[in-house]
Each structure stands twice: as C-alpha cells, then as structure tokens.
Amino acid sequence: MAPSRRSVSRRGILIGTLAGGGLAVGYLLRPRRYPLPLEPGRDEYAFGAWIKIAGDGVVSVAVPQVEMGQGVTTLLPQIVAHELGADWRQVAVEPAPASALYANAVLAAKWAPLWMPAVPGFAEAPEGFIARRWAEDHRFNVTADGTSLAAYEGPARAAAASARALLTQAAAARWNVAPEECEVAGGLVIHGDKRLNFGPLAAQAASFSPPDPPPLRAEPMSERPGEFLPGAPLRYPRLDLPSKVDGSWTFAGDVRLPDMLRAAIRHAPIGTSSLSGLDETAARGLRGFRRFVRGPDWVAALADDWWTAESALTRAAPRFRVARGSDSGEVDRALDDAMALGPPTRIHLTGDSNAIEGGLPTQIRYEVAPAVHATIETASATARYENGRLELWVGTQAPEAVRTAAAHATGIAAGDVLLYPMAIGGSFDRRLECAHAAQAAVLAKEAGRPVQLTLSRRQEHFATFPRAPAVAVMAARPDAEGRPIGWRARIAAPAAAREFGRRFFSGDAPFDALDAVARTADPLALEGAVPAYAVPNLAIDHIPAAIGLPTGRMRGNAHGYTAFFNESFVDELAHQAGREPLSFRMAMLGHEPRLAECLQRAASLAQWGGGGDHSGQGIACHVIGEGRIALVASARRDENGVRVDKLSAVADIGRIVNLDIARQQVEGGLTFGLGLALGCSPNYTGGRPDGERLSDLALPTLADCPAIEVEFVDSAADPADPGELGVAVVAPAVANALFSATGLRFRRLPLFAEDM
C-alpha cells in the first residue's frame, strides 16, 4: 500500500513518542484477524490462505507475487507440492489478491528507511516484528528485490505441512489407523496397500483444526545440480511455459470487456509541464473516435480501437508548456558539480580514516548514464467504473499501491477498488510505478464505459523514470605488491532510493520527491559499493546530486553501477601492479571462500588465459546479499562494433529450489546487463527522451547474444535470488575484456558513449 505522507508521519510520531510507555506496545501487540483472501469455488475446500483442494484432487496454490518472467508461479507452488506430497500434474496456480496474510515482511524490513525515514535503522531486521506488523497493516505484498523465497517459502511450507497433516488425519479416520502410520506422496495418502486421492479427503480434512506447529518435512525443497543428468526431465517444469508458448497466457492487454473503449495517450515531457494546445477538431472525421480526456500532464483519446485513438492524438497534435524540463547536459553538469563541490557523507568506514584521506596515489573516474528498462510489454491497464466502484485489470509489482493511486485519482476509497492482478511481460521494477493504472481509472470514470489504456513504445519511454546516473572517483593507496591498503570511493548520484520512497510511500509528485531528497545521503542508492575484498582501510562516501531528472528502480538497481566501479577499478589496480587479474583478486578473498570458489570455477569453465596478450578475456565478480557470482567475458571490437562472444558464469545462490529457473534467471540477467552495458541510455532534451523505439536503444539482438554457460556451486545455505547477479557483473567483465582485446579502458556506461 502507498499510504499518505500524513499517515506515515503520524505513525512515526506515535511510535517515537510512546515507545517509553505502553501505548505503542499495545498498538503493536493488538491481535489482528484477517479475512480469508481466497474464496473456495464449487467443490473446493480452503486450507488457510495458501491452498485450496478440489473434489477432483486439483491443488490450487495462491501466489502473492506477480509473475513477470522470474518463474514465481512455479517456485512457490513447487514448494507447496513438495511439502504437501502432491502430484505436480495436479497443481494449479491462482494469483492472490492483496492481503495482510501475504505481507512481504522481508522487503518491508529492507525498505524500512523509506517508509520510516525519520528513524534511522528502524525495523531493518528481516524478522523484525514491527516491520511485519507494518507490512500486514498496509497489505504490503510488493514483488521486488528478489524476496519471494525469503518472504514466502516459510509460510507456504507451513501451510502445506498443515494441509498434509489434515489429509492424513482424514484418511486415518476412514481406515481406523493412527495418522502417524500413513504417508503422503504423489497426491495420495498411503497406508500399506490402501491409497486415497486428496479429492475425496478434502472436505473432511478441512473441518479439522490444523496442528500447531505444522509438521514440516525434514528437508526443505531443493534441486541440486548433481541430481539431473543431461537430457533428463525436470521434476518441476514451469507451469506458465505451455500457455506462453501457445499464446493463451493472459496479459493486461489481452483483457476484453463488453462495450469496452480503447485509449491512447500523450504524456508531457518529464518535468513541470502542462497541456497548452490541442486541435480537437482534427479528429472529428475519424470513424470510431469518441472524445479526448485531459489530465494534469497528459491527454488521452478514446475510440473503438487503439489505432483510431492513436491516430486521433497524432492529428490533434497536443502541445505542452514545459516550465522545468529534464536535460542530459544538465544531468552531467550536476554530477560534475556535486563531485567537485558537494559535501560528501560517509556511509561506510572500515579501519583508519586517516589512511584514506587526501590525495591517494591512484585516482580514477567512472561514469554511468541514465538507463531505461526496455520492457517487452508496454504499460496497459483496463478499468471499469460503475456505481462508485472500480475494477482494475493491471500487471503490477505493487497491488495495494495501485489500488490506492486509482482510488485517489477517482475520488473513492481504496476499499472500493477491486484489483485483478495480471502477469507482466517483463518489468525489471518498471511496474512499481502505477500512473497508468490511475489514468485508466480516470478514463473509465469519464467515459462511463470500460476503458483499456495501452501505451505506445514512445509513450512508455516518456513515462519511464530511468535508473539513476552516477559518477565515481575511485582512489587507492597500494602496498608494495600493488594490493590496496586504502580504498576510498566517492560516488556522486541522486538519492534515488529515497526519491522512489517519497513517490511510493508518501504519494509525492515526481519533482516534489526529487526536491525533497536532493541533498540527502542515501545508503540504499549505493548498495554494493563496499567491495568483497579484504581492504584494511575502506571508506564509501555519497555525494547527493540534484540532477533535475526523476529516477526510478531497475533490475540490479545500484549494484548495476557499483559493481562496474569496483570491478573495473580492481582490474586497473591489478594491471597497474603488473599482476594477473584473477590471482590479484584471489589474494584478497581469504575471508570469502564462497566467492573465491566462484572465481576459480569460472576461470576453469572459460579456460581463463590470464587476460593478457590481447586475449579478449575479462573477469569480474560481485556479491548481492547472500548470492555470489563470478564471470569471464570474451569480447572483441572490430569495424562492425563490439562483439561479446562468450559469457562463462559460476554462481553460488545457496540451496537451489528450481535449477532450471535459476539458470534462466542468471542467463536473463547477463543478457539484460549486456543491454545496459551497450545501450539503454536515451538522451533527454527538454524532458523528451530521444529514443522512440527499442531499436533506438542499441540493445543486443538475438544474433548479438553471446554463448552463455552457467554453473552453480552446490550449497546448503539459504536460497539467494539469482535474478540480479548477472545484471551487476556483466558490464565490468565486458569492459575488462575489451581492455584485454584493445588496450583501451572504457570507464563510462554505456561502454561506447565516449565515442558518441
């Protein structure tokens, strides 16, 4: 949910002032009871909020995270299937509505500095009771930061274990045996030669009281790399693949309602803008055109079909007055000014600060430009407004935030908004923003008919807040062997995480959020800046930069540039010392055996030759949370541009729940990160991005994609998210490979921006 700024402030004052007494504690400990979020259908029986079992034995699993290609509609159901003992062929998926019972407390704890910024360090522990209670109160089941397993594996397992115990109890009662004598496997409860399917047992089992605590199996869900031989079928194939292959999977743009109008839209340039002109008469001759609807910084056309609506806007030629527009030149100047003149805030210090002050012997500057998400599916939302109630069909990472935004836009209560969560055709955190849902709601209310709004590719770029740009000056004092005994990173970047938090949690307008945090240090905007290496004296400084361009979250977030800074810099230190880049890194990883193993295995996988003699090989590694990855890239540059021939990665992501999905996530992250390394960065002039099509963003095509090989370290550690590791590590690996191939250092992302 996106509560108002006022409610967040009031909650903070309440807890801050009353914590010494009993009122705040009483508020937090007050018992809550929440309604069952999923209504059982005909001949279905609910087992808590997670599982329904039908009379025919089909097990439906609620998934409170949006499917956007990451495979969550397989991961959580397979955990349930494993714990329940279900037959995978009888498992179905049901998108779960926003509910306190699906609160993502892990993400709420991580984002605590954003929803409770006045209390530094407040509720940051993943198991923190206050973060959980806040997440429940605000129905916070946001999909982000790869927290699905961390947040939901435990509750899903517990629900499945309880259901298994109840089914066993029902079967034992029929057979007049002890429940402990029965076992559950393959969708059957078994006792000797007796077998019963879940279906006939569901009604009786649902009438029993669930056990407390749930009787979990000895081992959680795990798929080890060694368990699968080449060509052997996986035990848990993805549930969404068949319908995606045959085209029957339903996205937001596939929704069809009776009497539905289609809408196209024109957004004002990014900045402080307003509609100044619209030739409405130019569209009157278009068959099927209905009307224009004006918003505060947009105008939309309604018609019987989308192309007519788009053509009407083209003819009407809307014009916008831009009082304050974002400009790439101003962004660069703001970053330069911040680096030269801005006061730094130290967000991390290890060792002696005196050892890293002043002019260190080695100082190198790196730059990263803004980047857009380039999702396959542009934003789409369908709305129906009748009798003061709103129905919404939309793909979103933040369901409650969408309900709140749509309710505010139409002047109704959030409780009067019914959201039907749809899958997303690639998001990369783009769908944490929800303006298009509010726009569709306004259009439906104005039209008095259902309306489907779909953004063109150009308007998708206009409405996108890009990943934050950044400039870093990396400085080091090497010892006699070239290893850094002092390391200082000064990074000029906007307070992007806090800016997003102001929009998301407080409902600020984009430029209001930008201005509110312009001079605020933001540790979340520098995630990953602390290198994995053992450096005795280490400091990380953030210099907040007021760049005049609203920014948003993106897959990898700050890791996408901090890994580039760190791994490019350590590579330069290695070459400056005349050391081989792999052994140079390994010498500083005695405290990090898991990452060291990833490096060694990646080097072996790629037949690492040392990165010299124009081999075109580059190496890099990175840590995100409990996930680790090492990558060797093979690249070359010729008259046709840059060619990345091969990426060889080894990742340690702990216990692997689904091997195939883990591999897909690393491969997808590497490909996405390659796009960020080579393109995805439009220029802004007066708030207008210069890219209108995907082809304008210099994205790698299928023919450009390198051969990718991925291996995993066998580990029993808790699962870590693999989705962002590849995004972070690929840019420095490719940059280091290009240095090996050409002798040229590329210190700006995208890598050839300096040429242009």
ChimeraX attribute file (.defattr): number of C-alpha atoms within 10 A of each C-alpha:
attribute: neighborCount
match mode: 1-to-1
recipient: residues
	/A:1	23
	/A:2	24
	/A:3	17
	/A:4	16
	/A:5	16
	/A:6	11
	/A:7	12
	/A:8	18
	/A:9	15
	/A:10	11
	/A:11	13
	/A:12	16
	/A:13	13
	/A:14	14
	/A:15	16
	/A:16	13
	/A:17	11
	/A:18	12
	/A:19	13
	/A:20	10
	/A:21	10
	/A:22	9
	/A:23	14
	/A:24	17
	/A:25	14
	/A:26	11
	/A:27	12
	/A:28	14
	/A:29	12
	/A:30	9
	/A:31	7
	/A:32	10
	/A:33	8
	/A:34	9
	/A:35	10
	/A:36	15
	/A:37	17
	/A:38	18
	/A:39	12
	/A:40	16
	/A:41	11
	/A:42	8
	/A:43	12
	/A:44	21
	/A:45	23
	/A:46	22
	/A:47	22
	/A:48	17
	/A:49	20
	/A:50	27
	/A:51	25
	/A:52	25
	/A:53	28
	/A:54	21
	/A:55	17
	/A:56	14
	/A:57	21
	/A:58	21
	/A:59	28
	/A:60	23
	/A:61	26
	/A:62	24
	/A:63	24
	/A:64	27
	/A:65	28
	/A:66	26
	/A:67	24
	/A:68	21
	/A:69	19
	/A:70	20
	/A:71	20
	/A:72	22
	/A:73	25
	/A:74	24
	/A:75	23
	/A:76	24
	/A:77	29
	/A:78	29
	/A:79	24
	/A:80	30
	/A:81	27
	/A:82	22
	/A:83	27
	/A:84	29
	/A:85	21
	/A:86	25
	/A:87	19
	/A:88	20
	/A:89	14
	/A:90	15
	/A:91	20
	/A:92	18
	/A:93	17
	/A:94	16
	/A:95	19
	/A:96	20
	/A:97	22
	/A:98	26
	/A:99	23
	/A:100	23
	/A:101	23
	/A:102	25
	/A:103	25
	/A:104	28
	/A:105	28
	/A:106	25
	/A:107	25
	/A:108	27
	/A:109	25
	/A:110	19
	/A:111	20
	/A:112	22
	/A:113	22
	/A:114	23
	/A:115	24
	/A:116	18
	/A:117	17
	/A:118	14
	/A:119	13
	/A:120	11
	/A:121	13
	/A:122	18
	/A:123	21
	/A:124	19
	/A:125	17
	/A:126	17
	/A:127	13
	/A:128	15
	/A:129	16
	/A:130	20
	/A:131	25
	/A:132	23
	/A:133	19
	/A:134	22
	/A:135	25
	/A:136	22
	/A:137	15
	/A:138	18
	/A:139	23
	/A:140	26
	/A:141	32
	/A:142	27
	/A:143	23
	/A:144	20
	/A:145	18
	/A:146	17
	/A:147	19
	/A:148	23
	/A:149	20
	/A:150	18
	/A:151	19
	/A:152	21
	/A:153	19
	/A:154	14
	/A:155	17
	/A:156	26
	/A:157	27
	/A:158	22
	/A:159	22
	/A:160	29
	/A:161	25
	/A:162	24
	/A:163	30
	/A:164	27
	/A:165	24
	/A:166	24
	/A:167	30
	/A:168	27
	/A:169	22
	/A:170	24
	/A:171	29
	/A:172	19
	/A:173	13
	/A:174	10
	/A:175	12
	/A:176	9
	/A:177	13
	/A:178	13
	/A:179	18
	/A:180	11
	/A:181	11
	/A:182	19
	/A:183	16
	/A:184	21
	/A:185	15
	/A:186	17
	/A:187	23
	/A:188	22
	/A:189	24
	/A:190	19
	/A:191	20
	/A:192	8
	/A:193	5
	/A:194	11
	/A:195	15
	/A:196	16
	/A:197	21
	/A:198	28
	/A:199	20
	/A:200	17
	/A:201	22
	/A:202	26
	/A:203	19
	/A:204	15
	/A:205	23
	/A:206	20
	/A:207	13
	/A:208	14
	/A:209	9
	/A:210	18
	/A:211	12
	/A:212	8
	/A:213	9
	/A:214	16
	/A:215	17
	/A:216	18
	/A:217	14
	/A:218	7
	/A:219	8
	/A:220	15
	/A:221	21
	/A:222	17
	/A:223	18
	/A:224	17
	/A:225	16
	/A:226	7
	/A:227	9
	/A:228	13
	/A:229	9
	/A:230	5
	/A:231	6
	/A:232	8
	/A:233	9
	/A:234	14
	/A:235	11
	/A:236	21
	/A:237	17
	/A:238	17
	/A:239	20
	/A:240	17
	/A:241	14
	/A:242	12
	/A:243	11
	/A:244	11
	/A:245	9
	/A:246	8
	/A:247	9
	/A:248	11
	/A:249	14
	/A:250	13
	/A:251	18
	/A:252	26
	/A:253	20
	/A:254	15
	/A:255	15
	/A:256	13
	/A:257	14
	/A:258	7
	/A:259	9
	/A:260	20
	/A:261	26
	/A:262	25
	/A:263	32
	/A:264	25
	/A:265	24
	/A:266	26
	/A:267	25
	/A:268	25
	/A:269	25
	/A:270	27
	/A:271	21
	/A:272	17
	/A:273	19
	/A:274	19
	/A:275	18
	/A:276	10
	/A:277	12
	/A:278	17
	/A:279	14
	/A:280	16
	/A:281	10
	/A:282	14
	/A:283	22
	/A:284	14
	/A:285	9
	/A:286	14
	/A:287	11
	/A:288	15
	/A:289	24
	/A:290	19
	/A:291	16
	/A:292	24
	/A:293	15
	/A:294	15
	/A:295	15
	/A:296	10
	/A:297	17
	/A:298	18
	/A:299	22
	/A:300	24
	/A:301	28
	/A:302	28
	/A:303	24
	/A:304	17
	/A:305	17
	/A:306	22
	/A:307	14
	/A:308	22
	/A:309	26
	/A:310	24
	/A:311	17
	/A:312	28
	/A:313	24
	/A:314	14
	/A:315	16
	/A:316	19
	/A:317	16
	/A:318	19
	/A:319	16
	/A:320	20
	/A:321	15
	/A:322	18
	/A:323	10
	/A:324	15
	/A:325	20
	/A:326	23
	/A:327	20
	/A:328	21
	/A:329	12
	/A:330	17
	/A:331	21
	/A:332	17
	/A:333	13
	/A:334	21
	/A:335	26
	/A:336	16
	/A:337	15
	/A:338	23
	/A:339	22
	/A:340	11
	/A:341	10
	/A:342	17
	/A:343	13
	/A:344	17
	/A:345	17
	/A:346	15
	/A:347	15
	/A:348	15
	/A:349	15
	/A:350	14
	/A:351	14
	/A:352	13
	/A:353	13
	/A:354	9
	/A:355	18
	/A:356	21
	/A:357	13
	/A:358	8
	/A:359	10
	/A:360	16
	/A:361	9
	/A:362	17
	/A:363	16
	/A:364	15
	/A:365	16
	/A:366	20
	/A:367	22
	/A:368	26
	/A:369	24
	/A:370	23
	/A:371	26
	/A:372	24
	/A:373	25
	/A:374	23
	/A:375	19
	/A:376	12
	/A:377	18
	/A:378	21
	/A:379	28
	/A:380	24
	/A:381	28
	/A:382	31
	/A:383	28
	/A:384	25
	/A:385	22
	/A:386	12
	/A:387	6
	/A:388	12
	/A:389	17
	/A:390	25
	/A:391	20
	/A:392	27
	/A:393	23
	/A:394	29
	/A:395	29
	/A:396	31
	/A:397	28
	/A:398	26
	/A:399	28
	/A:400	24
	/A:401	27
	/A:402	28
	/A:403	27
	/A:404	23
	/A:405	25
	/A:406	28
	/A:407	21
	/A:408	15
	/A:409	17
	/A:410	20
	/A:411	11
	/A:412	15
	/A:413	15
	/A:414	19
	/A:415	11
	/A:416	14
	/A:417	22
	/A:418	17
	/A:419	19
	/A:420	18
	/A:421	24
	/A:422	24
	/A:423	21
	/A:424	25
	/A:425	17
	/A:426	18
	/A:427	25
	/A:428	25
	/A:429	22
	/A:430	24
	/A:431	25
	/A:432	23
	/A:433	22
	/A:434	24
	/A:435	16
	/A:436	24
	/A:437	27
	/A:438	22
	/A:439	24
	/A:440	29
	/A:441	31
	/A:442	24
	/A:443	31
	/A:444	27
	/A:445	22
	/A:446	15
	/A:447	19
	/A:448	11
	/A:449	18
	/A:450	26
	/A:451	30
	/A:452	32
	/A:453	28
	/A:454	24
	/A:455	23
	/A:456	20
	/A:457	19
	/A:458	17
	/A:459	21
	/A:460	25
	/A:461	25
	/A:462	22
	/A:463	21
	/A:464	20
	/A:465	23
	/A:466	22
	/A:467	27
	/A:468	26
	/A:469	25
	/A:470	28
	/A:471	25
	/A:472	25
	/A:473	18
	/A:474	22
	/A:475	24
	/A:476	26
	/A:477	21
	/A:478	18
	/A:479	11
	/A:480	9
	/A:481	11
	/A:482	17
	/A:483	21
	/A:484	24
	/A:485	18
	/A:486	24
	/A:487	25
	/A:488	25
	/A:489	26
	/A:490	21
	/A:491	30
	/A:492	28
	/A:493	28
	/A:494	33
	/A:495	28
	/A:496	31
	/A:497	23
	/A:498	26
	/A:499	28
	/A:500	25
	/A:501	23
	/A:502	25
	/A:503	21
	/A:504	25
	/A:505	19
	/A:506	20
	/A:507	20
	/A:508	18
	/A:509	12
	/A:510	20
	/A:511	17
	/A:512	15
	/A:513	21
	/A:514	25
	/A:515	15
	/A:516	14
	/A:517	22
	/A:518	20
	/A:519	16
	/A:520	19
	/A:521	23
	/A:522	23
	/A:523	22
	/A:524	19
	/A:525	25
	/A:526	26
	/A:527	18
	/A:528	25
	/A:529	24
	/A:530	21
	/A:531	19
	/A:532	19
	/A:533	19
	/A:534	17
	/A:535	17
	/A:536	13
	/A:537	20
	/A:538	23
	/A:539	24
	/A:540	22
	/A:541	22
	/A:542	28
	/A:543	28
	/A:544	28
	/A:545	29
	/A:546	23
	/A:547	27
	/A:548	22
	/A:549	25
	/A:550	25
	/A:551	24
	/A:552	26
	/A:553	25
	/A:554	24
	/A:555	24
	/A:556	27
	/A:557	25
	/A:558	25
	/A:559	23
	/A:560	27
	/A:561	32
	/A:562	28
	/A:563	30
	/A:564	31
	/A:565	29
	/A:566	25
	/A:567	23
	/A:568	26
	/A:569	24
	/A:570	21
	/A:571	25
	/A:572	19
	/A:573	21
	/A:574	20
	/A:575	16
	/A:576	12
	/A:577	17
	/A:578	12
	/A:579	18
	/A:580	15
	/A:581	22
	/A:582	21
	/A:583	14
	/A:584	20
	/A:585	24
	/A:586	17
	/A:587	13
	/A:588	16
	/A:589	18
	/A:590	13
	/A:591	12
	/A:592	13
	/A:593	11
	/A:594	18
	/A:595	26
	/A:596	22
	/A:597	20
	/A:598	24
	/A:599	28
	/A:600	16
	/A:601	22
	/A:602	29
	/A:603	21
	/A:604	13
	/A:605	18
	/A:606	19
	/A:607	12
	/A:608	20
	/A:609	15
	/A:610	17
	/A:611	24
	/A:612	17
	/A:613	12
	/A:614	14
	/A:615	19
	/A:616	25
	/A:617	30
	/A:618	31
	/A:619	33
	/A:620	32
	/A:621	31
	/A:622	29
	/A:623	21
	/A:624	20
	/A:625	12
	/A:626	14
	/A:627	22
	/A:628	28
	/A:629	30
	/A:630	28
	/A:631	31
	/A:632	31
	/A:633	32
	/A:634	28
	/A:635	26
	/A:636	21
	/A:637	13
	/A:638	8
	/A:639	5
	/A:640	6
	/A:641	8
	/A:642	16
	/A:643	17
	/A:644	21
	/A:645	15
	/A:646	18
	/A:647	28
	/A:648	24
	/A:649	31
	/A:650	26
	/A:651	31
	/A:652	26
	/A:653	27
	/A:654	21
	/A:655	20
	/A:656	26
	/A:657	22
	/A:658	23
	/A:659	19
	/A:660	16
	/A:661	22
	/A:662	22
	/A:663	18
	/A:664	17
	/A:665	22
	/A:666	26
	/A:667	22
	/A:668	19
	/A:669	23
	/A:670	27
	/A:671	23
	/A:672	24
	/A:673	24
	/A:674	25
	/A:675	25
	/A:676	30
	/A:677	30
	/A:678	20
	/A:679	22
	/A:680	28
	/A:681	28
	/A:682	21
	/A:683	16
	/A:684	22
	/A:685	16
	/A:686	15
	/A:687	22
	/A:688	21
	/A:689	22
	/A:690	16
	/A:691	19
	/A:692	16
	/A:693	14
	/A:694	15
	/A:695	11
	/A:696	13
	/A:697	20
	/A:698	17
	/A:699	21
	/A:700	21
	/A:701	10
	/A:702	8
	/A:703	6
	/A:704	12
	/A:705	18
	/A:706	20
	/A:707	11
	/A:708	15
	/A:709	17
	/A:710	17
	/A:711	18
	/A:712	22
	/A:713	21
	/A:714	16
	/A:715	15
	/A:716	12
	/A:717	13
	/A:718	13
	/A:719	19
	/A:720	23
	/A:721	24
	/A:722	29
	/A:723	25
	/A:724	26
	/A:725	32
	/A:726	29
	/A:727	29
	/A:728	34
	/A:729	33
	/A:730	34
	/A:731	30
	/A:732	33
	/A:733	28
	/A:734	34
	/A:735	30
	/A:736	34
	/A:737	29
	/A:738	29
	/A:739	24
	/A:740	23
	/A:741	21
	/A:742	17
	/A:743	14
	/A:744	12
	/A:745	15
	/A:746	21
	/A:747	22
	/A:748	21
	/A:749	27
	/A:750	23
	/A:751	22
	/A:752	15
	/A:753	15
	/A:754	10
	/A:755	6
	/A:756	4
